[in-house]
Amino acid sequence: LSPSSAASDVYKRQVMSKTVLSINHLQKKFGKFEALKDITFNVNKGEVFGFIGPNGAGKSTTIRTLLGILRSSGGSATIFGKDVWQDSVSIHERLAYVPGDVYLWPNLTGGEIIDLFLKLNHQKHTGHTDELIKEFELDPSKKARTYSKGNRQKVALIAAFSTDADLYIFDEPTSGLDPLNEEIFQKHVLALKNNGKSILLSSHILSEVERMCDRIGIIREGRIIETGTLTEMRHLTRTLVTVQTRKPLPDLSTSEGVHSFKNSDNVANKASFSMDSDKMAQLMLTLAPLEIIGLQSTPPTLEDLFLRYYQKDEQGDGQNEA
């Protein structure tokens, strides 16, 4: 091999070693119904990947396929470089999973179930487990049949956070938890990330995803329609702008990238509007000669971006909506 070719091979191995989970054009059919049409994304070592979409979009079907519960109809999916269907047993030895609705053995106590989960994963109950039980305020002496949905989630989360895994898959894990316990969950996910663990987080709580995730994948009707960091994706949505100028402010409604322009009823030369984020520089060139007195811009949130894709209008495909 030439030096350049050898260097290229080393680089490829380094990149591949950083990819913990890889999905390429994954498909899943139930009879004639296509639950998954085209799912492609990667989860890298030491990152939190947010997987968002409404109920029925295909999030749980994707995760069940990754877990080897369902067999794909097309495409491929690997975890740790192994096929998720053929090598599911060896993959599960390095994986922790929490579903959105946990079913437990009704006659076992919460503590017994946590220990059972740990034993099944070849792990032990440690001081860290006791700290988690205290932090989540779970009574481990009660029978599982007496637990609320939130307490059932706590049992699974405590077991998962007590497990030393390489990949953690959370499918709507905070469903049923109060805001305080959601905060505790987020703290421990970020601790896993800081320890170099990889996390796939499926969630409908957009603030949760926005706070924790390095990259985001948006699924719609069985397709991944956008992936990237929130910073990369913000250019696809709008910034809310309020501006006041010393000189007369013209009607900007016909300017490129300006939407919903409205003059203030009470203050002269003041208006509010939404602006395509990638047109902001052009807008500033227009406003600067007017002697800006005040300018407030509110950056788009993940919720803005998410809603953009799920608006139902005559344009149809969310990728073309603005």
C-alpha positions in Angstrom: 0.0 0.0 0.0 1.1 3.6 -0.7 1.5 5.9 2.3 -1.6 7.8 1.3 -3.6 4.7 0.9 -2.4 3.4 4.3 -3.3 6.7 6.0 -6.7 6.5 4.4 -7.3 3.0 5.7 -6.3 4.1 9.2 -8.7 7.1 9.0 -11.5 4.8 7.9 -10.9 2.4 10.8 -10.9 5.3 13.2 -14.2 6.6 11.8 -15.7 3.1 11.9 -14.5 2.6 15.5 -16.3 5.7 16.5 -19.6 4.6 15.0 -21.5 2.5 17.6 -24.9 2.2 15.8 -25.4 2.4 12.0 -28.7 2.3 10.1 -28.8 2.4 6.3 -32.1 2.6 4.4 -33.9 0.4 7.0 -37.4 -0.7 6.0 -40.1 -2.7 7.8 -43.3 -3.9 6.4 -46.3 -5.4 8.2 -48.2 -7.0 5.3 -48.8 -4.1 2.8 -48.3 -1.4 5.5 -44.8 0.2 5.4 -44.0 1.2 9.0 -40.4 2.1 8.1 -39.8 3.3 4.5 -36.3 4.7 4.7 -34.4 5.1 8.0 -30.7 6.2 7.8 -28.6 7.6 10.7 -25.6 6.8 12.9 -24.9 7.1 16.6 -21.3 7.7 17.4 -19.3 6.9 20.5 -19.8 9.4 23.3 -22.8 11.2 21.8 -26.5 11.6 22.6 -28.6 11.2 19.5 -32.2 12.5 19.8 -34.8 10.5 17.8 -37.9 12.6 17.6 -41.3 12.3 15.9 -45.0 12.0 16.8 -46.7 8.8 17.8 -47.0 6.4 14.8 -44.0 7.9 12.9 -41.9 4.7 13.4 -39.7 5.5 16.4 -40.6 2.4 18.4 -40.6 0.1 15.3 -37.0 1.3 14.6 -35.9 0.6 18.1 -37.5 -2.8 18.2 -35.7 -3.6 15.0 -32.4 -2.5 16.6 -33.1 -4.7 19.6 -33.6 -7.7 17.3 -37.3 -8.0 18.3 -38.4 -7.3 14.8 -36.7 -8.4 11.6 -36.3 -5.7 9.0 -37.8 -6.0 5.5 -34.9 -4.2 3.8 -31.8 -2.1 4.4 -29.3 -2.8 7.2 -28.7 -2.0 10.9 -25.6 -2.8 12.9 -24.6 -2.1 16.5 -20.9 -2.5 17.4 -20.4 -3.5 13.8 -22.7 -6.6 14.3 -26.0 -7.3 12.6 -28.8 -6.5 14.9 -30.8 -9.6 13.9 -28.1 -12.2 13.6 -26.0 -11.1 16.5 -28.6 -9.8 18.9 -27.5 -11.9 21.9 -23.9 -10.7 21.8 -25.1 -7.1 21.2 -27.4 -7.2 24.2 -24.4 -8.0 26.5 -23.2 -4.4 25.9 -26.5 -2.6 25.7 -29.1 -1.2 28.2 -32.7 -0.5 27.2 -35.6 1.3 28.8 -39.0 1.3 27.0 -41.7 3.9 27.4 -44.1 1.6 29.3 -42.4 -0.8 31.7 -44.2 -4.0 32.7 -42.8 -5.7 35.8 -43.4 -9.0 37.7 -46.3 -8.0 40.0 -45.3 -10.2 43.0 -41.7 -9.1 43.2 -40.5 -6.0 45.0 -38.9 -3.1 43.1 -35.6 -3.9 44.7 -35.8 -7.6 43.7 -36.6 -6.6 40.1 -33.7 -4.1 39.9 -31.3 -6.9 41.1 -32.8 -9.3 38.6 -32.3 -6.9 35.7 -28.7 -6.4 36.9 -28.1 -10.1 37.2 -29.5 -10.8 33.7 -26.9 -8.3 32.4 -24.1 -9.9 34.5 -24.0 -6.8 36.7 -24.1 -6.4 40.5 -26.1 -4.2 42.9 -23.6 -1.5 44.0 -23.5 1.6 46.1 -24.3 3.6 42.9 -27.5 1.6 42.7 -28.4 2.6 46.2 -27.7 6.2 45.4 -30.0 6.0 42.4 -32.8 4.5 44.4 -32.5 7.3 46.9 -32.2 10.0 44.3 -35.3 8.8 42.4 -37.1 8.4 45.7 -38.2 4.8 45.0 -39.4 2.6 47.8 -37.7 -0.7 46.7 -39.6 -2.8 49.4 -43.0 -2.4 47.7 -44.5 -5.0 45.4 -44.4 -4.0 41.7 -48.2 -4.4 41.5 -48.6 -1.4 43.8 -46.4 0.9 41.6 -47.7 3.7 39.5 -46.5 4.1 35.9 -43.9 6.6 37.1 -42.5 4.2 39.7 -42.3 1.4 37.1 -40.2 3.7 34.9 -38.0 4.5 37.9 -37.2 0.7 38.4 -36.1 0.4 34.8 -34.1 3.6 34.8 -32.3 2.7 38.0 -31.4 -0.7 36.6 -30.2 0.9 33.3 -28.1 3.6 35.0 -26.6 0.9 37.3 -25.5 -1.1 34.3 -22.1 -0.5 32.7 -23.1 -0.7 29.0 -21.6 0.8 25.9 -24.9 1.9 24.3 -28.1 3.0 26.1 -31.4 3.0 24.2 -34.2 5.0 25.8 -37.6 5.0 24.2 -39.8 7.7 25.8 -38.1 6.9 29.1 -39.5 9.8 31.2 -43.2 9.0 30.4 -45.0 9.2 33.7 -42.2 11.0 35.6 -42.6 14.3 37.3 -40.4 17.3 36.3 -38.0 16.7 39.2 -37.3 13.1 38.2 -37.0 14.2 34.6 -34.2 16.5 35.7 -32.5 13.6 37.5 -32.8 11.5 34.4 -31.2 14.2 32.3 -28.3 14.6 34.8 -27.5 10.9 34.6 -27.7 10.8 30.8 -25.2 13.6 30.6 -23.0 11.8 33.0 -23.0 8.7 30.8 -22.1 10.9 27.8 -19.2 12.5 29.8 -17.9 8.9 30.4 -17.8 8.2 26.7 -21.1 6.2 26.5 -23.4 6.4 23.6 -27.1 7.1 23.9 -30.1 6.8 21.5 -32.9 8.9 23.0 -36.4 8.7 21.6 -38.5 11.5 23.1 -41.5 13.7 22.5 -40.3 16.2 25.1 -38.5 18.7 22.8 -36.9 20.7 25.6 -35.4 17.5 26.9 -33.9 16.7 23.5 -32.7 20.2 23.0 -30.9 20.3 26.3 -29.1 16.9 26.0 -28.6 15.9 22.4 -25.6 16.4 20.3 -27.4 15.5 17.1 -31.1 15.1 16.2 -33.0 12.9 13.7 -36.6 13.8 12.8 -38.8 10.9 11.6 -42.0 11.4 9.7 -44.2 8.6 8.3 -41.4 6.1 8.4 -38.7 8.3 6.9 -35.9 10.3 8.4 -36.4 13.7 6.9 -33.6 15.6 8.6 -30.5 14.9 10.8 -27.9 17.1 12.2 -27.0 19.3 15.1 -29.5 21.8 16.3 -27.2 24.6 15.2 -27.0 23.1 11.7 -30.7 22.7 11.5 -31.7 26.1 12.8 -31.1 27.7 9.4 -34.1 25.7 8.2 -36.6 27.7 10.3 -37.3 31.3 11.3 -36.1 33.8 13.8 -38.6 36.1 15.4 -37.4 39.7 15.0 -38.7 43.0 16.6 -37.0 46.2 15.4 -37.4 49.9 15.9 -35.6 52.5 13.8 -35.1 56.3 14.0 -35.9 56.8 10.4 -39.2 55.7 8.8 -39.4 51.9 8.6 -40.6 50.7 5.2 -43.0 47.8 4.7 -40.6 44.8 4.5 -43.3 42.2 3.8 -42.1 41.9 0.2 -38.4 41.5 1.2 -36.9 38.1 0.6 -37.1 35.9 3.7 -39.5 38.1 5.7 -42.8 36.7 6.9 -45.8 38.0 8.9 -44.6 41.6 8.9 -46.6 43.8 11.3 -46.1 47.4 12.3 -46.6 48.4 15.9 -49.9 50.1 16.6 -48.4 52.2 19.4 -44.8 52.9 18.6 -43.6 54.7 15.4 -41.1 52.9 13.2 -41.4 49.7 15.1 -42.4 46.3 13.7 -42.2 42.6 14.3 -41.9 39.8 11.8 -40.4 36.3 11.4 -37.3 35.9 9.3 -35.6 33.0 7.5 -32.5 32.6 9.5 -30.2 32.3 6.5 -31.4 35.8 5.3 -30.5 37.7 8.5 -27.3 39.3 7.0 -29.3 40.6 4.1 -31.9 42.1 6.4 -29.2 43.9 8.5 -27.9 45.6 5.4 -31.4 46.9 4.8 -32.0 48.1 8.4 -28.6 49.6 9.1 -29.1 52.9 7.2 -32.4 53.4 9.0 -30.5 54.0 12.3 -31.6 51.1 14.5 -32.8 52.1 18.0 -33.7 48.6 19.2 -33.4 45.1 17.8 -34.5 41.9 19.4 -34.1 38.5 17.8 -35.3 35.2 19.2 -33.5 32.2 17.8 -35.6 29.3 16.6 -36.1 26.4 19.0 -36.2 22.7 18.3 -40.0 23.0 18.7 -40.1 25.5 15.9 -38.2 23.2 13.7 -40.2 20.2 14.6 -43.6 22.0 14.0 -42.3 23.2 10.6 -42.1 19.6 9.4 -45.5 18.6 10.8 -47.6 21.5 9.6 -50.4 20.1 7.5 -51.1 22.4 4.5 -51.6 22.2 0.8 -47.8 21.9 0.2 -47.8 18.4 1.6 -44.2 17.4 2.3 -42.8 19.1 5.3 -39.4 19.3 3.7 -40.8 22.0 1.4 -42.6 23.9 4.0 -41.2 27.2 5.3 
